[in-house]
Amino acid sequence: MTDEIIRTLTVDGLRYRYRVLPRPAPRTEPVVLLGGALQGMHGWPHMDDHLGPHASVVTLDLPGMGGADPLPPGTGDDLLCAAVTGVMDDLGAERVNLFGFSYGTSIAFGCARRDPGRIARLILGGVPSHISEAQRDGWARAVGRLDAGDAEGLARLTAEALMCLDPERPVHRRDLALRYVRRSFLHALTHSPHTEGSLRRSLEHRPDFSGGLTGVPALVFAGEHDTVTSPDHQRAFAATIEGSRFLTIGESDHWVVLQRPDDVADLVARFVTDRPLESAPALLPLAALPRPRAEAAGAAAPRAGG
C-alpha cells in the first residue's frame, strides 16, 4: 500500500495536520474521516484496510485534537469547517466523500450545508441530534471529577455514560469496549494537553442539526442500542436530509465504530463506491427516507430501521 503523507496547515493562525493515504487510480473521491472529540488522525486503521483499495483515505488532527494547536474558548464549528475545506483545497480535490462520527457529525453536516457542491457523499454515524438536559447534567458531574483530581473517576463515568450497559440488550464486545474506552480516556487525560479542554468543549457544545440538507447523497447510521441519542431520534434527523438512507447496526451502541469496526468500514466502502447496502453484514432492515423536510419535521419518528 502507498506510504502515508502528513501535512501541516493553518486556519485563523491555528496549526493543524492531516494524513492522507493516497490511492493511485481511485474508484471514487477521497474519503475524509472526522471522529469523536478525542479521535485524531491515527485512530482509523480499519478504515484504511477497507477504503484504501478504493480511494485515498484522509484523517485529521483538527484544532483542539491530537498534535494540532488548542482551540480558543468559545470557538464554533465554522472554524473547524474552514479547516476541513483547507484540507480539500490542499489535496486539490474538487469534491470529497465526507464521513463524520459522533462529535464529528456536526462538523461534517456543517461542511455539507456550507458548501454542498464539494461533498460527493455524506456519511454520518452516532449523530448526537437529541441530547437531554439530564444527560448534560450527568456528563457535567463526570467532567467535574477533574476539579477533584480524579481522572480515573472521570474516565469510568464518561465511558459508562456513553455506552449501553443494560444486560437485556446485547452489545457485541461490550466488556472489551468498556475497558478500552475507559483506558483510552484515562490515557488521554494523563498524556494529552488537549483532553481537558476537548471534554469541556464537548460538554458545552450545542450542535445545530436543524435546517435539513438537499443535493448531497447521504447515509445516516446508528448502533441498535445507542443511548446517547436513540436510533429513533437519529432516524428523525436523517429524514430532514432529502433522499437519505438510514440504517441500524445490530448488537452495538454509541461505540459502534469500536464494537463493529469492520462492519462500519465495509458499509462506508459500499456507500462511497455505489454498491448495494442490503447485503452488508450486521445490519437491521434498511430504511429509505425520501420525504421532504417540512413533512419530516412534523412527523413522528417511526421505529428505527423500520
LODREN-631820 format. One record per atom (N, C-alpha, C): residue in three letters; x, y, z. Coordinates in steps of 0.02 Angstrom, whole numbers, padded with zeros to 5 digits, always signed. Example, Ala and Ser with C-alpha at 12.3 -4.5 7.8 and 13.67 -1.06 7.14 Angstrom:
<sites>
ALA+00660-00284+00390 ALA+00615-00225+00390 ALA+00660-00165+00390 SER+00642-00112+00354 SER+00684-00053+00357 SER+00645+00002+00394 
</sites>
This chain:
<sites>
MET+00043-00060+00000 MET+00000+00000+00000 MET+00044+00062+00000 THR+00021+00116-00032 THR+00059+00177-00037 THR+00073+00206+00032 ASP+00133+00234+00040 ASP+00151+00264+00105 ASP+00108+00325+00118 GLU+00093+00337+00182 GLU+00053+00394+00202 GLU+00093+00459+00196 ILE+00057+00513+00189 ILE+00086+00581+00187 ILE+00052+00621+00242 ILE+00091+00658+00281 ILE+00064+00701+00333 ILE+00084+00773+00317 ARG+00034+00817+00318 ARG+00046+00887+00302 ARG+00017+00931+00357 THR+00048+00989+00367 THR+00026+01037+00418 THR-00002+01099+00383 LEU-00061+01121+00405 LEU-00094+01180+00378 LEU-00110+01228+00435 THR-00136+01286+00418 THR-00158+01334+00469 THR-00227+01360+00450 VAL-00267+01375+00501 VAL-00331+01408+00492 VAL-00338+01459+00549 ASP-00349+01522+00531 ASP-00352+01577+00581 ASP-00292+01575+00628 GLY-00234+01559+00600 GLY-00173+01558+00640 GLY-00162+01496+00681 LEU-00207+01447+00678 LEU-00200+01385+00716 LEU-00172+01330+00671 ARG-00120+01297+00695 ARG-00091+01241+00658 ARG-00132+01178+00669 TYR-00140+01140+00615 TYR-00171+01075+00620 TYR-00142+01030+00565 ARG-00158+00966+00569 ARG-00125+00919+00524 ARG-00176+00872+00492 TYR-00157+00848+00434 TYR-00196+00793+00405 TYR-00149+00740+00377 ARG-00176+00682+00373 ARG-00140+00623+00348 ARG-00178+00596+00288 VAL-00143+00582+00234 VAL-00176+00553+00176 VAL-00140+00489+00156 LEU-00178+00438+00144 LEU-00153+00375+00117 LEU-00174+00375+00043 PRO-00130+00395-00002 PRO-00150+00404-00073 PRO-00167+00337-00105 ARG-00215+00340-00150 ARG-00234+00281-00190 ARG-00226+00298-00264 PRO-00178+00266-00298 PRO-00173+00276-00370 PRO-00236+00249-00405 ALA-00259+00283-00455 ALA-00318+00262-00494 ALA-00377+00245-00448 PRO-00400+00291-00407 PRO-00455+00277-00361 PRO-00521+00266-00397 ARG-00567+00230-00365 ARG-00634+00218-00392 ARG-00682+00274-00374 THR-00664+00314-00324 THR-00709+00366-00300 THR-00667+00423-00271 GLU-00701+00477-00253 GLU-00667+00535-00225 GLU-00634+00518-00158 PRO-00585+00558-00135 PRO-00554+00545-00070 PRO-00607+00541-00015 VAL-00593+00499+00035 VAL-00638+00492+00092 VAL-00606+00527+00152 VAL-00638+00579+00177 VAL-00614+00618+00234 VAL-00652+00596+00296 LEU-00615+00577+00349 LEU-00644+00548+00409 LEU-00638+00597+00468 LEU-00695+00612+00500 LEU-00697+00655+00558 LEU-00727+00616+00616 GLY-00689+00608+00670 GLY-00712+00566+00725 GLY-00734+00605+00785 GLY-00735+00570+00843 GLY-00757+00599+00905 GLY-00709+00652+00930 ALA-00726+00683+00986 ALA-00688+00739+01012 ALA-00615+00721+01027 LEU-00602+00659+01044 LEU-00534+00638+01061 LEU-00504+00592+01008 GLN-00536+00587+00950 GLN-00514+00540+00899 GLN-00478+00579+00844 GLY-00412+00569+00840 GLY-00371+00605+00792 GLY-00355+00565+00730 MET-00303+00585+00695 MET-00290+00557+00629 MET-00261+00487+00629 HIS-00241+00461+00687 HIS-00212+00394+00688 HIS-00261+00342+00716 GLY-00325+00359+00720 GLY-00373+00314+00751 GLY-00417+00274+00704 TRP-00397+00266+00640 TRP-00441+00235+00591 TRP-00407+00179+00551 PRO-00369+00134+00581 PRO-00335+00083+00541 PRO-00382+00037+00503 HIS-00441+00022+00531 HIS-00488-00022+00497 HIS-00516+00013+00434 MET-00522+00079+00436 MET-00545+00114+00376 MET-00492+00111+00321 ASP-00428+00116+00340 ASP-00375+00108+00290 ASP-00382+00042+00253 ASP-00395-00011+00290 ASP-00398-00078+00260 ASP-00456-00085+00211 HIS-00514-00057+00229 HIS-00573-00066+00188 HIS-00579-00013+00133 LEU-00558+00048+00147 LEU-00566+00102+00098 LEU-00505+00111+00054 GLY-00447+00092+00080 GLY-00385+00101+00043 GLY-00384+00072-00027 PRO-00415+00013-00038 PRO-00416-00014-00107 PRO-00458+00027-00156 HIS-00501+00072-00131 HIS-00548+00108-00174 HIS-00534+00182-00180 ALA-00503+00213-00130 ALA-00498+00285-00128 ALA-00439+00307-00085 SER-00419+00368-00093 SER-00372+00398-00046 SER-00408+00410+00020 VAL-00376+00393+00076 VAL-00406+00399+00142 VAL-00372+00457+00179 VAL-00413+00503+00204 VAL-00388+00564+00236 VAL-00414+00567+00308 THR-00368+00574+00356 THR-00387+00582+00426 THR-00355+00645+00452 LEU-00384+00674+00505 LEU-00364+00741+00527 LEU-00352+00745+00602 ASP-00304+00786+00621 ASP-00299+00815+00687 ASP-00322+00888+00680 LEU-00386+00899+00688 LEU-00413+00967+00685 LEU-00389+01007+00745 PRO-00392+01074+00742 PRO-00375+01113+00801 PRO-00412+01088+00862 GLY-00375+01078+00917 GLY-00404+01051+00977 GLY-00397+00976+00983 MET-00366+00943+00934 MET-00359+00871+00936 MET-00287+00851+00922 GLY-00266+00794+00949 GLY-00201+00765+00933 GLY-00144+00813+00937 GLY-00106+00818+00881 GLY-00048+00861+00880 GLY-00062+00932+00856 ALA-00125+00951+00848 ALA-00143+01017+00824 ALA-00141+01068+00882 ASP-00146+01132+00864 ASP-00150+01184+00914 ASP-00216+01180+00952 PRO-00218+01202+01014 PRO-00281+01202+01052 PRO-00330+01253+01023 LEU-00394+01240+01033 LEU-00446+01286+01011 LEU-00457+01340+01064 PRO-00462+01402+01044 PRO-00480+01454+01093 PRO-00550+01441+01121 PRO-00563+01461+01183 PRO-00630+01453+01212 PRO-00683+01487+01169 GLY-00740+01454+01163 GLY-00796+01483+01126 GLY-00793+01474+01051 THR-00742+01438+01026 THR-00736+01427+00954 THR-00793+01382+00930 GLY-00825+01402+00875 GLY-00880+01362+00848 GLY-00858+01316+00792 ASP-00908+01283+00762 ASP-00894+01236+00709 ASP-00872+01270+00644 ASP-00886+01334+00636 ASP-00868+01368+00574 ASP-00793+01364+00561 LEU-00753+01374+00614 LEU-00681+01370+00605 LEU-00659+01299+00586 LEU-00690+01249+00617 LEU-00672+01180+00601 LEU-00693+01161+00531 CYS-00750+01187+00508 CYS-00771+01176+00439 CYS-00721+01208+00391 ALA-00697+01268+00409 ALA-00647+01301+00367 ALA-00583+01260+00364 ALA-00566+01228+00420 ALA-00506+01185+00420 ALA-00515+01125+00374 VAL-00575+01096+00373 VAL-00588+01040+00327 VAL-00584+01064+00255 THR-00612+01122+00240 THR-00607+01150+00173 THR-00534+01161+00153 GLY-00494+01182+00202 GLY-00423+01191+00188 GLY-00388+01127+00167 VAL-00409+01071+00197 VAL-00382+01006+00178 VAL-00402+00989+00107 MET-00466+00999+00090 MET-00489+00986+00021 MET-00448+01026-00029 ASP-00438+01090-00014 ASP-00400+01133-00059 ASP-00328+01110-00065 ASP-00297+01090-00010 ASP-00228+01068-00012 ASP-00221+01003-00050 LEU-00272+00961-00047 LEU-00272+00898-00086 LEU-00283+00911-00160 GLY-00310+00969-00177 GLY-00330+00982-00245 GLY-00392+00944-00265 ALA-00435+00928-00215 ALA-00495+00888-00226 ALA-00555+00934-00237 GLU-00586+00929-00295 GLU-00646+00968-00307 GLU-00703+00946-00262 ARG-00708+00879-00251 ARG-00759+00852-00206 ARG-00728+00794-00165 VAL-00758+00781-00108 VAL-00737+00725-00066 VAL-00798+00688-00039 ASN-00787+00626-00019 ASN-00836+00590+00022 ASN-00820+00608+00095 LEU-00870+00631+00132 LEU-00858+00655+00200 LEU-00894+00611+00250 PHE-00855+00583+00297 PHE-00881+00539+00349 PHE-00873+00574+00416 GLY-00927+00578+00455 GLY-00923+00606+00522 GLY-00954+00558+00571 PHE-00921+00550+00628 PHE-00946+00506+00681 PHE-00950+00544+00746 SER-01005+00537+00783 SER-01015+00566+00849 SER-01003+00642+00846 TYR-00956+00667+00884 TYR-00940+00739+00885 TYR-00925+00764+00814 GLY-00894+00721+00773 GLY-00876+00741+00705 GLY-00935+00750+00659 THR-00995+00724+00679 THR-01052+00731+00634 THR-01075+00803+00627 SER-01069+00843+00680 SER-01091+00912+00674 SER-01045+00951+00628 ILE-00980+00934+00629 ILE-00932+00967+00584 ILE-00947+00946+00512 ALA-00955+00880+00501 ALA-00968+00856+00433 ALA-01034+00883+00406 PHE-01086+00883+00447 PHE-01151+00909+00425 PHE-01146+00983+00410 GLY-01109+01020+00452 GLY-01099+01091+00440 GLY-01062+01104+00375 CYS-01011+01063+00360 CYS-00974+01071+00297 CYS-01020+01059+00237 ALA-01063+01008+00242 ALA-01108+00992+00187 ALA-01159+01047+00176 ARG-01184+01077+00229 ARG-01232+01131+00222 ARG-01198+01195+00197 ARG-01136+01204+00217 ARG-01099+01264+00198 ARG-01080+01263+00125 ASP-01061+01205+00098 ASP-01038+01201+00029 ASP-01055+01133+00000 PRO-01120+01120-00012 PRO-01141+01053-00034 PRO-01109+01030-00099 GLY-01090+01077-00142 GLY-01060+01058-00205 GLY-00994+01023-00200 ARG-00962+01028-00142 ARG-00897+00996-00133 ARG-00902+00928-00098 ILE-00963+00907-00081 ILE-00972+00844-00046 ILE-01004+00794-00094 ALA-00965+00744-00115 ALA-00990+00693-00160 ALA-01041+00649-00126 ARG-01026+00629-00065 ARG-01070+00587-00024 ARG-01057+00604+00049 LEU-01109+00599+00090 LEU-01104+00615+00162 LEU-01125+00554+00201 ILE-01083+00534+00249 ILE-01098+00477+00293 ILE-01092+00502+00365 LEU-01146+00493+00404 LEU-01147+00516+00473 LEU-01167+00458+00519 GLY-01128+00446+00571 GLY-01143+00392+00617 GLY-01143+00415+00690 GLY-01189+00387+00730 GLY-01193+00406+00800 GLY-01207+00480+00809 VAL-01257+00505+00774 VAL-01271+00577+00772 VAL-01302+00599+00839 PRO-01270+00644+00876 PRO-01298+00668+00939 PRO-01349+00723+00928 SER-01402+00707+00892 SER-01451+00757+00870 SER-01501+00775+00925 HIS-01504+00735+00978 HIS-01552+00747+01032 HIS-01519+00729+01098 ILE-01495+00780+01134 ILE-01462+00770+01199 ILE-01504+00805+01252 SER-01525+00768+01302 SER-01568+00796+01354 SER-01526+00835+01406 GLU-01560+00878+01443 GLU-01525+00915+01496 GLU-01503+00867+01551 ALA-01541+00814+01563 ALA-01520+00764+01612 ALA-01454+00732+01592 GLN-01446+00717+01527 GLN-01383+00689+01504 GLN-01326+00739+01514 ARG-01339+00801+01496 ARG-01287+00852+01504 ARG-01268+00860+01577 ASP-01316+00857+01622 ASP-01302+00863+01693 ASP-01257+00805+01716 GLY-01274+00745+01692 GLY-01233+00687+01710 GLY-01163+00692+01685 TRP-01155+00714+01622 TRP-01088+00722+01595 TRP-01050+00778+01631 ALA-01086+00830+01652 ALA-01053+00884+01689 ALA-01026+00858+01755 ARG-01064+00814+01788 ARG-01039+00785+01851 ARG-00977+00743+01839 ALA-00976+00707+01782 ALA-00918+00667+01766 ALA-00857+00711+01754 VAL-00865+00763+01713 VAL-00810+00808+01698 VAL-00788+00845+01762 GLY-00836+00855+01808 GLY-00819+00886+01871 GLY-00769+00847+01913 ARG-00760+00783+01898 ARG-00710+00744+01933 ARG-00640+00771+01920 LEU-00631+00806+01864 LEU-00565+00837+01850 LEU-00547+00887+01904 ASP-00597+00925+01927 ASP-00584+00975+01979 ASP-00561+00943+02044 ALA-00581+00880+02054 ALA-00561+00844+02114 ALA-00497+00803+02102 GLY-00468+00809+02042 GLY-00408+00772+02026 GLY-00419+00698+02016 ASP-00481+00679+02003 ASP-00498+00608+01997 ASP-00505+00589+01923 ALA-00449+00580+01889 ALA-00450+00562+01818 ALA-00480+00493+01807 GLU-00466+00447+01853 GLU-00494+00379+01845 GLU-00570+00381+01851 GLY-00596+00421+01898 GLY-00668+00427+01906 GLY-00700+00457+01844 LEU-00668+00508+01815 LEU-00695+00538+01754 LEU-00696+00487+01697 ALA-00641+00450+01689 ALA-00638+00401+01635 ALA-00692+00348+01642 ARG-00702+00325+01704 ARG-00753+00273+01716 ARG-00823+00300+01703 LEU-00839+00358+01731 LEU-00906+00385+01724 LEU-00922+00404+01651 THR-00872+00431+01616 THR-00883+00450+01547 THR-00894+00390+01503 ALA-00852+00338+01512 ALA-00861+00277+01473 ALA-00929+00246+01484 GLU-00950+00243+01547 GLU-01016+00214+01563 GLU-01073+00256+01535 ALA-01065+00323+01535 ALA-01118+00366+01509 ALA-01127+00360+01434 LEU-01075+00340+01399 LEU-01077+00337+01326 LEU-01093+00268+01299 MET-01106+00220+01344 MET-01117+00151+01322 MET-01182+00124+01350 CYS-01209+00073+01317 CYS-01268+00038+01341 CYS-01247-00019+01386 LEU-01264-00015+01450 LEU-01243-00066+01498 LEU-01300-00112+01518 ASP-01357-00105+01486 ASP-01416-00146+01501 ASP-01403-00218+01479 PRO-01400-00266+01525 PRO-01385-00335+01506 PRO-01440-00367+01463 GLU-01499-00337+01462 GLU-01553-00363+01421 GLU-01545-00345+01347 ARG-01500-00299+01333 ARG-01489-00278+01263 ARG-01419-00300+01242 PRO-01414-00348+01197 PRO-01348-00375+01179 PRO-01306-00324+01141 VAL-01243-00318+01162 VAL-01195-00274+01129 VAL-01132-00313+01116 HIS-01110-00315+01054 HIS-01050-00351+01035 HIS-00989-00322+01071 ARG-00950-00366+01102 ARG-00887-00345+01135 ARG-00900-00291+01188 ARG-00955-00294+01223 ARG-00972-00241+01271 ARG-00917-00231+01323 ASP-00897-00285+01357 ASP-00848-00279+01411 ASP-00781-00255+01385 LEU-00760-00283+01327 LEU-00697-00262+01298 LEU-00700-00189+01279 ALA-00755-00168+01248 ALA-00761-00098+01228 ALA-00761-00051+01288 LEU-00796-00071+01342 LEU-00798-00030+01402 LEU-00728-00020+01431 ARG-00690-00075+01436 ARG-00622-00069+01462 ARG-00579-00025+01417 TYR-00586-00034+01351 TYR-00546+00004+01304 TYR-00562+00079+01308 VAL-00627+00095+01309 VAL-00646+00165+01312 VAL-00622+00197+01377 ARG-00630+00162+01433 ARG-00608+00189+01497 ARG-00532+00201+01496 ARG-00494+00153+01471 ARG-00421+00161+01469 ARG-00400+00216+01421 SER-00437+00222+01365 SER-00420+00274+01316 SER-00431+00343+01346 PHE-00487+00352+01381 PHE-00498+00417+01414 PHE-00445+00431+01466 LEU-00427+00381+01505 LEU-00377+00391+01557 LEU-00309+00407+01527 HIS-00291+00371+01473 HIS-00227+00385+01440 HIS-00226+00456+01412 ALA-00281+00476+01379 ALA-00284+00543+01351 ALA-00279+00596+01406 LEU-00313+00584+01462 LEU-00312+00633+01516 LEU-00243+00643+01546 THR-00203+00590+01544 THR-00136+00594+01575 THR-00080+00608+01526 HIS-00095+00605+01460 HIS-00042+00613+01410 HIS-00054+00669+01360 SER-00116+00692+01352 SER-00130+00742+01301 SER-00149+00808+01332 PRO-00116+00863+01311 PRO-00134+00928+01339 PRO-00202+00953+01316 HIS-00230+00921+01263 HIS-00294+00944+01237 HIS-00354+00914+01272 THR-00344+00860+01309 THR-00401+00819+01329 THR-00450+00857+01373 GLU-00426+00891+01425 GLU-00472+00925+01469 GLU-00512+00978+01431 GLY-00479+01017+01389 GLY-00514+01068+01351 GLY-00564+01037+01303 SER-00546+00980+01272 SER-00591+00947+01225 SER-00653+00922+01260 LEU-00644+00893+01320 LEU-00702+00867+01357 LEU-00748+00924+01379 ARG-00719+00977+01403 ARG-00761+01034+01425 ARG-00796+01066+01364 ARG-00762+01070+01308 ARG-00793+01098+01248 ARG-00849+01053+01223 SER-00839+00987+01226 SER-00891+00940+01205 SER-00953+00948+01249 LEU-00942+00959+01314 LEU-00998+00967+01360 LEU-01038+01030+01344 GLU-01003+01083+01325 GLU-01036+01147+01311 GLU-01063+01151+01239 HIS-01040+01105+01196 HIS-01056+01108+01126 HIS-01131+01097+01114 ARG-01162+01140+01077 ARG-01233+01134+01061 ARG-01240+01131+00985 PRO-01227+01073+00956 PRO-01227+01069+00882 PRO-01296+01082+00853 ASP-01297+01111+00793 ASP-01359+01127+00759 ASP-01371+01076+00704 PHE-01419+01031+00715 PHE-01435+00981+00665 PHE-01502+00997+00631 SER-01523+01060+00637 SER-01586+01080+00605 SER-01572+01108+00536 GLY-01624+01122+00500 GLY-01617+01156+00436 GLY-01615+01111+00376 GLY-01604+01046+00386 GLY-01606+01000+00330 GLY-01548+01008+00281 LEU-01550+00969+00228 LEU-01497+00969+00177 LEU-01526+00939+00114 THR-01509+00968+00057 THR-01529+00942-00008 THR-01468+00939-00054 GLY-01471+00896-00104 GLY-01420+00894-00155 GLY-01358+00854-00139 VAL-01358+00818-00082 VAL-01300+00778-00063 VAL-01323+00707-00046 PRO-01301+00656-00082 PRO-01318+00588-00063 PRO-01293+00574+00008 ALA-01337+00549+00051 ALA-01319+00543+00122 ALA-01341+00476+00151 LEU-01301+00452+00196 LEU-01315+00391+00235 LEU-01306+00407+00308 VAL-01355+00391+00349 VAL-01350+00400+00422 VAL-01358+00332+00454 PHE-01313+00315+00501 PHE-01319+00250+00534 PHE-01311+00259+00610 ALA-01341+00211+00646 ALA-01339+00213+00720 ALA-01328+00142+00745 GLY-01297+00137+00804 GLY-01296+00073+00839 GLY-01365+00057+00864 GLU-01383-00006+00863 GLU-01451-00027+00882 GLU-01470-00003+00952 HIS-01422+00000+00998 HIS-01437+00018+01067 HIS-01400+00082+01088 ASP-01395+00129+01042 ASP-01362+00193+01058 ASP-01403+00228+01112 THR-01371+00242+01169 THR-01405+00275+01225 THR-01387+00349+01229 VAL-01342+00373+01186 VAL-01327+00445+01184 VAL-01383+00482+01149 THR-01398+00460+01088 THR-01458+00482+01052 THR-01489+00420+01022 SER-01551+00407+01035 SER-01582+00344+01014 SER-01585+00339+00938 PRO-01587+00278+00912 PRO-01596+00269+00839 PRO-01659+00304+00813 ASP-01712+00305+00853 ASP-01773+00339+00831 ASP-01759+00413+00818 HIS-01724+00446+00864 HIS-01707+00517+00855 HIS-01659+00526+00796 GLN-01612+00481+00787 GLN-01566+00487+00732 GLN-01601+00476+00665 ARG-01650+00431+00665 ARG-01689+00421+00604 ARG-01729+00483+00587 ALA-01757+00516+00638 ALA-01794+00577+00627 ALA-01748+00631+00598 PHE-01687+00635+00623 PHE-01639+00682+00594 PHE-01625+00665+00521 ALA-01614+00601+00507 ALA-01599+00580+00439 ALA-01655+00600+00391 ALA-01717+00600+00416 ALA-01774+00618+00374 ALA-01772+00691+00351 THR-01731+00733+00383 THR-01725+00803+00361 THR-01677+00810+00303 ILE-01641+00757+00286 ILE-01594+00758+00229 ILE-01628+00726+00170 GLU-01640+00764+00118 GLU-01679+00741+00061 GLU-01648+00678+00030 GLY-01689+00625+00025 GLY-01668+00565-00009 GLY-01617+00523+00028 SER-01606+00536+00092 SER-01554+00500+00129 SER-01576+00429+00145 ARG-01528+00388+00165 ARG-01542+00321+00190 ARG-01524+00319+00264 PHE-01563+00279+00301 PHE-01547+00269+00372 PHE-01545+00195+00386 LEU-01499+00174+00430 LEU-01496+00104+00449 LEU-01468+00098+00520 THR-01480+00040+00549 THR-01452+00025+00614 THR-01407-00036+00608 ILE-01354-00036+00648 ILE-01307-00091+00651 ILE-01321-00130+00716 GLY-01335-00193+00709 GLY-01359-00233+00765 GLY-01307-00245+00820 GLU-01332-00257+00880 GLU-01291-00275+00938 GLU-01233-00226+00949 SER-01248-00162+00948 SER-01198-00111+00959 SER-01232-00050+00991 ASP-01191-00004+01017 ASP-01218+00057+01047 ASP-01183+00117+01015 HIS-01174+00171+01054 HIS-01143+00231+01025 HIS-01072+00216+01000 TRP-01039+00166+01029 TRP-00971+00150+01010 TRP-00969+00097+00955 VAL-01016+00101+00909 VAL-01020+00052+00855 VAL-00956+00048+00815 VAL-00919+00103+00807 VAL-00857+00101+00768 VAL-00803+00061+00803 LEU-00811+00051+00868 LEU-00764+00010+00906 LEU-00789-00061+00912 GLN-00853-00070+00922 GLN-00882-00137+00931 GLN-00887-00175+00866 ARG-00900-00140+00811 ARG-00906-00172+00745 ARG-00867-00132+00693 PRO-00802-00124+00703 PRO-00762-00081+00658 PRO-00762-00104+00586 ASP-00755-00170+00575 ASP-00753-00194+00506 ASP-00820-00186+00471 ASP-00875-00195+00509 ASP-00941-00186+00479 ASP-00954-00114+00460 VAL-00933-00067+00503 VAL-00940+00004+00487 VAL-00898+00022+00426 ALA-00835-00001+00425 ALA-00791+00015+00369 ALA-00817-00015+00304 ASP-00843-00076+00308 ASP-00871-00107+00248 ASP-00931-00068+00223 LEU-00973-00045+00269 LEU-01032-00006+00250 LEU-01011+00058+00215 VAL-00962+00093+00243 VAL-00939+00156+00212 VAL-00910+00142+00143 ALA-00870+00089+00137 ALA-00841+00072+00072 ALA-00895+00058+00020 ARG-00947+00023+00040 ARG-01003+00009-00006 ARG-01036+00074-00029 PHE-01049+00118+00019 PHE-01086+00179+00002 PHE-01046+00224-00045 VAL-00982+00233-00031 VAL-00943+00281-00071 VAL-00926+00253-00140 THR-00935+00187-00150 THR-00924+00158-00216 THR-00989+00137-00249 ASP-01044+00161-00221 ASP-01111+00150-00250 ASP-01129+00076-00258 ARG-01108+00036-00210 ARG-01126-00035-00210 ARG-01186-00046-00165 PRO-01224-00100-00174 PRO-01284-00112-00133 PRO-01267-00116-00059 LEU-01311-00088-00019 LEU-01303-00090+00054 LEU-01339-00150+00085 GLU-01389-00176+00050 GLU-01433-00225+00080 GLU-01397-00287+00105 SER-01342-00306+00072 SER-01306-00367+00091 SER-01249-00355+00141 ALA-01242-00293+00165 ALA-01190-00279+00214 ALA-01204-00317+00278 PRO-01151-00343+00311 PRO-01162-00383+00372 PRO-01184-00340+00431 ALA-01218-00373+00478 ALA-01236-00344+00544 ALA-01290-00290+00541 LEU-01321-00281+00483 LEU-01371-00228+00478 LEU-01441-00252+00496 LEU-01479-00209+00530 LEU-01550-00217+00536 LEU-01581-00189+00472 PRO-01646-00199+00460 PRO-01676-00178+00396 PRO-01662-00105+00379 LEU-01647-00093+00315 LEU-01633-00026+00291 LEU-01697+00015+00285 ALA-01689+00081+00286 ALA-01747+00125+00278 ALA-01730+00182+00231 ALA-01768+00189+00178 ALA-01760+00247+00134 ALA-01800+00305+00163 LEU-01774+00366+00155 LEU-01806+00424+00186 LEU-01815+00478+00133 PRO-01863+00471+00087 PRO-01870+00519+00033 PRO-01914+00578+00049 ARG-01942+00582+00110 ARG-01991+00633+00125 ARG-01961+00703+00125 PRO-01998+00753+00102 PRO-01974+00822+00106 PRO-01963+00842+00179 ARG-01919+00890+00190 ARG-01900+00909+00258 ARG-01960+00936+00297 ALA-02002+00976+00266 ALA-02058+01005+00303 ALA-02104+00951+00329 GLU-02117+00900+00289 GLU-02160+00846+00311 GLU-02126+00806+00365 ALA-02060+00792+00355 ALA-02024+00751+00403 ALA-02022+00784+00471 ALA-02013+00850+00471 ALA-02006+00886+00535 ALA-02068+00880+00578 GLY-02126+00872+00547 GLY-02187+00869+00586 GLY-02211+00798+00598 ALA-02174+00749+00574 ALA-02196+00680+00580 ALA-02164+00647+00639 ALA-02201+00601+00670 ALA-02172+00562+00724 ALA-02121+00513+00696 ALA-02065+00504+00731 ALA-02012+00460+00707 ALA-02035+00388+00714 PRO-02035+00349+00658 PRO-02053+00279+00662 PRO-01998+00238+00693 ARG-02010+00174+00703 ARG-01960+00130+00732 ARG-01897+00130+00688 ALA-01839+00134+00721 ALA-01776+00137+00684 ALA-01769+00077+00641 GLY-01748+00090+00579 GLY-01736+00037+00532 GLY-01799+00008+00502 GLY-01856+00031+00524 GLY-01919+00002+00501 GLY-01942+00030+00435 
</sites>
